[in-house]
Amino acid sequence: MNDFSAEAMGLVIREHRQAQSPSMTQEELAEQAGYGKGGAVSISRIERGLVSPGEHRLAAIALALQLTPEQLTQEAKDRTRSLARQRGQRPVKLRDQVAETKRRHAEINEKAAQRSKITQEHGEAFNRVHDAVRDEFFLRFVELAKSISGAPEPERPSEEEIESTGETPTAIRIDAMSAGIASAIRGAAAGGAAGAAVGGVAAYGAFTAAALFGTASTGAAVSTLYGVAATNATLAILGGGTLAAGGAGMAGGVLLLTGMVAAPAAALAAAGFYVLKQRRNKKEEERLRTEVEAAEAALDQSQQGFDAMVDVLHRAPAIMEYVRVHGTHALEKWRVSLPPEPRDWESLGQERQERYKGFLTVAGCFLAVSVINVPALLTAKSDALREMDKAIDETLRYADRTIKSIV
């Protein structure tokens, strides 16, 4: 993972942006680096050390600044060491020590507050598009699919496929989810529990629960096919799509996420009394400084996980937005072309049958993106975070590529 701090990278990027001739604005850098609407806000947050750009974003920023990613990274590493040396030099006088500690305390609280704000914004954006896809694509497809009798269920992963890999490949995970959705549709058409669910959120929860917790041909729970880390996230999907209510596969709710990112600042609450005192003795100063340093370390240690979380909460809605725009359009065209009810599989013809299979795969991709366990990124250690980040990247890339190839 990164050997530089977000603060150091932000300082280096800002200096290179301002050193351009003529000086480049944050809006201009955002545009040249490929950021979308509101990109200047993202650049501002990077330069303030709140977020560190991921690999692809860093490459785009470096290109816009006429540098290589390696040059930016090396400068950020050097600046990180320089900042560490500066902070290791404590003022001699108690009065100056107090002033410095109060400044650092205020910076921690501000950074934690900004992390919570960023998480809230991304969570709300995820909620909006997730719920739209749930209602406009997923549930509409389910209702149409229920009206088709005799539809074949997708082939489930074999025991050999599962056992031949340590971590189940993304394609197999999504195939398993699509098969689970098809099984839930069949059960609903037959009057099962999923079919009895009333209302959009309840119906979605019932179908996804059946899809995720149903059994594969091997007898293993489908949820086990995509790793222990993701299994817990599937529980959260039962309530529907709202993160704030703890109901989406992104798991746990915005309140939980913001609480986790703000935790280091919360740890300083007990020492707040000393911050407010106009005068404090050496013992009190030492106590507060120790608290501040622990909180700073906690923020630094969680930065990579926070950056990974922000990256997921940025990329996942973009994938789902594609489904909302193009998937719902394709689904409506398919609906209009269907023969009147009652309809069976053979009456669809080959072209409409292929579209059904494609929509089932899109639904599986949507589900896979929805159940990524984002809070786990915030608490994972470095090695585990690296593996999780890689697996999530593969899921997002595969889902994006597959969805676009179908709709």
N, C-alpha and C positions, 0 to 999 in steps of 0.2 A: 504494500500500500504506500501512501505518500510519506516521504521523508521531509516534508516541509509543512509549515503551518498555514492555515487559511489566511491568517493575518499577513504573513510574509508574501504569499502569492498575490494577495490583493494589493499590497503596496507596490510590488514590482509591476503589475499590470497597469496600475494608475500612473506610475512614473513613465512608463513607455508610452502610454496613451497621450499624456501631456507633452511628451518630448517630440511627438510627431510634428512635422512642419507642413501646414499649420497645425496647431494643437487640435487633437481629435476629441470630439465630445463623446459622452457616454452613449448618446443616441446613435452616433455614427459608428462607434465600435460595435454596438449591438447589431446594427443593420449589416455591417460587413461580416460579422461573425455568424450570421444566420439565425439570430434570435427573432422570435416572432413579435407579436403585439406586446407592448410593455417591456421590451427587451432592455431598455435603459435601467429599469428597476433591477433587473437581474445583474447587470454590470455594476450598478451601485452596490448591491449586496456583496458581490465578489470583492470589490475594491475595499469594502469596509471589513472584510474578513469574516463575514457571516456565513458564506457558502464558498466552497472551493469547486471550481469547474471540473466536471468529469473529463475523461480522456478525450472524447470527441469534441466537447466544447472547448477544452484547452487548446486542441489543435487548430480549431477555427479562430480562436482569439489570437493565437500566435501568428497565424497567417495574416490576419488583419493588421497586426503590428509589425509585419515584415520580419518575423523571427521564426525560429523553429520551436516546437514544443520542448525539445531538450534544452534549448537556451533559457526559456522561461523557467523550466523546472530547476535547472542548476542555480539560476539567480535566486529563486525562492528558497532553495536549500541554504545558500550562503546567507541570505537575509534572516532565515530562521535562527541560524547559529549566532548571528550578530545581535539579534533581539534578545536571545537567551543570555548573552554576555552582559548586555546593558542592564537587564533585570536582576542580574546577579550582583550588581553593584549597589548596595544599600546606602542611603544617605546616612551621614554620621549623627546629626542632631535628631533628637526625638521628635521635635516639631516637624521636621522635614519627613521623617519616617511616617508619622501620622498622616500627613498630607498625601504622601504617595500611596499608602494603604487605602485611604478613602477613595482616591482616584481609581485604583484597581478594583475596589469593591463596586463602585458605580459602573465601571465598564462591564463587569461580570453580569450585573443585574440587567443592564441594557442589552447585552448580547443574548442572554437567556430570554428576555422579553421579545426580542426580534426573532429568535428561533421559533418561539411559540406562534408569533404572528405569521411567519412564513409557513409553518405547518398548517395553521388554520386556513390560510388562503389556498394552499394546494389541496387540502382535504375537502374544502368546499367545492373546488373545481372538479375534483374527482367525483364527489357526490352528484353533481349536476349531470355530468355526462353518463356516469354509471346508471343512474336512475332512468335517464332518457333511453339508453340502450335496452335496459331491462324491460321498460314498458313498450317501446316502439318496435323493438326487434325480437328480443328473446321470447316474451310472452305471446306476441302475435304469431311467431313461428310455432310455438308450442300448441296454440289453439288450432292452427291450420293442420299441423301434423297429427293431432288427435283425431281429425276428421278423416284420415286416410287409413283404411284398414289393410292389414297385410304387409305393412312396410317392414323390410328386413332390418334387423338390428346390426349395427356395425360389428365387425369382427373385433373381439377383445384381445388384448395382449396375451400371448401364450405364456405358460409358466417358464418355458425355456428363455423367452425374450427377457422376462423379468429377472431371472436368476443369472443371466449371462452378463449383466451389468451391475456395478456397484451402486451407481446412481441411475435411476431409470431415465432414459433419454426423453427430451421434451416431447418429441413426436409420440412416443408411447404414452406419456402422461396425458396428452391432449386426446389421443385416440380413446383412452380409458374414460375420460370425461365425456366425450361425445357418445360413447356407448352407454354410459350411465344416464345421460339425458334421454337417449332413445328408449332405454328401459323404463325410465320414469314416465315418458309419454305413453308408452304401451300400457303401463299400470294405470295411468289416469284415464285413458280411453276405456279401460275395463272397469272403471269405477273405484280405483284404489284411493289411497289417502291423498295423493297429490291431486287427483281429480276433484276431491272434495274441498280443497282449499278455496276460499272465497277472497277476492280482492287481489290487486296486483302484487303487493309485497308478500302477502301470505302465500300466493300461488308460486311466486318466485322462490321463496324460502323452501316450500315443499318440494318443488322440482329439483332445486340444486342440492337439497339435503339428500334426496333419493339418488341423485347422480353421483354425489361425492361419497356417500356412505353405503351405496349398494355394493353388491359383490361381483367380482370378476369371475371369469370362467374357472379360475384356479381356486375360488372360494375365499380369496383374500379380499379384504375391504379395499374398495377403489381408492379411498383416501390414503392408504399405505403405499400406493404406487408412485407417489411423488414426494416422499420424504417426510421425516418426522417434523422438520421445521415448518412445513406447510400444513400439516395435519391440524394443528391447533387453530390455524387461521380459518379453516373450513367451518368451525363452530360458529364464527361470527356472522356467517352469511345467512343464517336462519332467520334473522330479523329483517332481511331486505337489504336495501342499498345505502342506508344513511350512516355515514361514518360517525356523525355527531351522536347518534343513538346507539352506536356500537354494533351496527347491523351489516356492514359490508365486509367483503373478503379482505379488504385492506386491513381490517382487523382492529377491534378494540376501541375505536372512536377517537375523535379529535381531542377530547378531554384527556384521554390516556396519553396520546402522543405528545400533546403540549406539556403535560405533567412530566413526562420523561425527559423532554429536552430542556425543561426549566429546572429540573431537579438540583443541579449544582447551585443555582441561586437560592433555592429553597433551603439548602443546607446552611446558608449564611444567616438565616433568620435569627438563630439563637445569639449570634454575635452582633445583631443590629444595634443593640443598645450602645455598644462601644463606638459604633460609627457615628451616632448622633451626638455623642459627648464632645463638647468643645475641647476638653482637656482629658487626656488619659495617661496613666502611668505606664512605665516600661512593661510591666507584666501584662496589662490590658492590651497594649500595642502588640506584644508578641503573640498573644492569644488570637487577636483578630487577623494578624498577618498569616498565621498558620492556617486559619479558616479560609482566607482568601487564596492562598497558594493551593490548598486542596481543591477548592472550587475551580480555579484556573486549570489545574491538572485534569479534573473531571471533564471540563469543557473540551480541552484539547484531545483527550482520549476518545471522546464521543464524536468528534468532528467528522471523522471518516464515515461513521455510521450515519450521521445526520446528512452528510452530502449524498450518500447512497440512497437514503430515504427520499430526499428531495428529487434526485434523478428519477427514481421510480414513479413518484407522484407527478412528475412532469411528463414522462414518456407514456405511462399507462393511459391517461385520459386522451392523449393524441391518437392512440390506437383505437380506443373505443369511439372516439369522435368519427373516425373513418367508418366504423360500423354504423353509427347513427345516421350519417349522411348517405353513404353508398349502399350499405347493407339493407337499410329500411326501404330504399328505392327499389333495389333488386327484389326484395321480398314482396313488395306490392305488385310489381310486374308479374311475379310468379303466381301470386294469389289470383289476379285477374285471369290468368291463363288456365287455372285449374278447372276441371270438369265439375258440373254441379254435384251436390251431395245427393245420396250417399256415394262416396267415391272409394275405390280401392287402388292398391298399388299398381296393378296392371293397367288401369284406365289412365294413368298419368302419361304413359309413353316414356321413352328413354330420356329425352331431353329434360322433362320435368322431374323425372326420377333423379337425374344427376344434380339438378338444382337442389332438390331435397337433401341429398347427401352433402352437398356443399354447405348449405345453411346449417346442417347439423355440426359440421366441422367448425364453422364460424362461431356457433354457440359454444362449442368446446373451448375454442381459443379465448372467447370473451370470459368464460368462467375461469380459465387458467390465469388470465391477467388479473381478474378480480380477487383471487384468493392468495395473492402474494403476501407473505407475512411481513409487512413493513416494520412493525414495532421490533421484531427480532433483529433488524439491522442496527437499531440503536443500542442494543445491549450485547451484541456479538463481539467476541475478542477478535484480534487482528486476523489470525489464520482462518477462523470460521467465517469472518466477514468477507474475506477474499473469495472463499468458496461459494458463499451465498450470493455475493455480487455477480460472480461468473454464471451461476445457475439462473439467476433472475434475468441477466442480460440475454442469455440463450432463450429463455421463455419469451421475453418481449420481442426479440428479433424474429423468432420462429412464428409467433402469433401475428406479428405485423406482416411478414412476408406471405404467410399462408392466407390471411384474410384478403390481402390485396390481390392475390392470385385467383381468388374465388369471386369476389364482388368488385 
